[in-house]
Amino acid sequence: MTHVAFIGLGSNLSDPKNQLINAIAALNALPSVRLVKYSSLYGSAPIGYLDQPDFVNAVAELATDLSPRDLLETLLALELDFGRMREFVNAPRTLDLDVLLYDDLQYHEHGLTIPHPQLHLRAFVLQPLLEIAPTIEIPGLGLAEHLLQQCAEQRLVKLV
């Protein structure tokens, strides 16, 4: 059975724009995954740990036969391929890949919560998500366009 998953992409190290462009191509090359569409790239200020460069973010829609856990494990391996180091929470990174949504699933187990637990608080996720899925509803939270209005103070710049 094919599932629809939305993946958040972010980078703020080693030429972040190219990191995301290459990551989108790498997502499309994964077995059991087909890239359906992806958003523009957006620039955003860091959240949490502030003493680091701004981020470049995007969202990709995938069609996949992988389970949520297998998809996460595949994304974590791809992060490592891109040189991801997990030095501390919210540390700068070459590539961050998050499972934002998976069908209309509401799911929680160790290390994996769907919808992503911070999705509704982040303009850098909601804006690119709405660009590729303008009417999307976040399970348990409501329409993404309404959630984005609550993040209006977050600076976001469309780059490409």
BELDAKA-V373343 format. One record per residue. RES is the residue in three letters. OMEGA is omega in degrees with one decimal (999 if undefined). BURIAL is b if it has 9 or more other C-alpha atoms within 8 Angstrom, else e. D_FIRST is the distance of its C-alpha to the first C-alpha in whole Angstrom. Layout:
res->{RES	RES}
omega->{OMEGA	OMEGA}
burial->{BURIAL	BURIAL}
d_first->{D_FIRST	D_FIRST}
This chain:
res->{MET	THR	HIS	VAL	ALA	PHE	ILE	GLY	LEU	GLY	SER	ASN	LEU	SER	ASP	PRO	LYS	ASN	GLN	LEU	ILE	ASN	ALA	ILE	ALA	ALA	LEU	ASN	ALA	LEU	PRO	SER	VAL	ARG	LEU	VAL	LYS	TYR	SER	SER	LEU	TYR	GLY	SER	ALA	PRO	ILE	GLY	TYR	LEU	ASP	GLN	PRO	ASP	PHE	VAL	ASN	ALA	VAL	ALA	GLU	LEU	ALA	THR	ASP	LEU	SER	PRO	ARG	ASP	LEU	LEU	GLU	THR	LEU	LEU	ALA	LEU	GLU	LEU	ASP	PHE	GLY	ARG	MET	ARG	GLU	PHE	VAL	ASN	ALA	PRO	ARG	THR	LEU	ASP	LEU	ASP	VAL	LEU	LEU	TYR	ASP	ASP	LEU	GLN	TYR	HIS	GLU	HIS	GLY	LEU	THR	ILE	PRO	HIS	PRO	GLN	LEU	HIS	LEU	ARG	ALA	PHE	VAL	LEU	GLN	PRO	LEU	LEU	GLU	ILE	ALA	PRO	THR	ILE	GLU	ILE	PRO	GLY	LEU	GLY	LEU	ALA	GLU	HIS	LEU	LEU	GLN	GLN	CYS	ALA	GLU	GLN	ARG	LEU	VAL	LYS	LEU	VAL}
omega->{180.0	-179.1	175.6	178.0	173.8	-175.2	173.1	177.8	177.0	177.2	171.8	177.5	170.9	178.3	-173.3	179.7	179.5	176.1	-177.7	177.3	178.7	178.6	177.7	176.5	179.7	175.9	-178.6	-178.5	-178.3	173.4	178.7	178.8	172.6	176.6	-179.6	177.1	177.6	-174.9	166.7	174.1	-178.3	173.8	-179.8	176.5	176.9	175.9	-178.5	176.8	-169.8	-175.7	-179.3	-179.6	173.4	-179.2	165.3	-175.5	175.5	173.2	177.3	172.6	-179.9	165.0	-174.3	172.2	-177.7	172.5	177.7	-179.2	179.3	176.9	178.0	-179.6	177.2	178.9	178.1	176.9	178.1	175.4	179.0	177.1	-179.8	175.4	-179.2	174.1	179.2	-176.3	177.2	-177.8	178.7	178.8	172.7	-176.4	175.1	179.5	174.6	178.4	-179.2	169.9	-180.0	-177.8	177.1	-170.7	176.5	-175.2	165.5	-164.9	174.0	169.1	-176.6	175.9	-178.9	175.1	179.0	-3.0	178.7	-171.6	179.9	-173.9	-174.2	-178.1	-169.2	176.5	-178.2	171.9	-174.0	-177.7	177.9	175.8	179.5	178.1	-177.0	178.8	-169.5	-177.5	-172.4	175.5	178.9	-177.0	178.6	-175.3	178.3	-176.7	-179.5	-179.0	177.0	178.6	179.8	179.4	179.7	-179.9	-171.6	-178.4	-179.3	-179.3	-179.6	-177.8	176.2	-175.3	-175.8	999}
burial->{e	e	b	b	b	b	b	b	b	b	b	b	b	e	e	b	b	e	b	b	e	e	b	b	e	b	b	b	e	e	e	e	b	b	b	e	e	b	b	b	b	b	b	b	b	b	e	e	b	e	e	e	b	b	b	b	b	b	b	b	b	b	b	b	b	b	e	e	e	e	b	b	e	e	b	b	e	b	b	b	e	b	e	b	e	e	e	e	e	e	b	b	b	b	b	b	b	b	b	b	b	b	e	e	b	b	e	e	e	e	e	b	b	b	b	b	e	e	b	b	b	b	b	b	b	b	b	b	b	b	b	b	e	e	e	e	e	b	b	e	e	b	b	b	b	e	b	b	e	e	b	e	e	e	e	b	e	e	e	e}
d_first->{0	4	7	10	13	17	19	22	25	28	31	35	36	37	37	34	33	33	31	28	28	28	25	23	23	22	19	18	19	17	15	11	12	13	16	16	19	22	25	29	30	32	35	36	38	37	36	38	40	41	43	41	40	38	34	32	29	26	23	20	16	13	10	8	6	9	10	13	15	14	14	17	19	18	20	23	23	23	26	28	28	29	32	31	33	33	37	37	35	35	36	36	33	32	29	27	23	22	18	19	16	13	12	14	15	18	18	21	22	24	24	21	21	19	20	22	26	28	26	28	31	30	31	30	27	27	29	26	23	25	26	22	21	25	24	21	22	22	20	24	26	26	26	26	29	31	30	31	35	35	35	37	40	38	39	36	37	35	35	34}
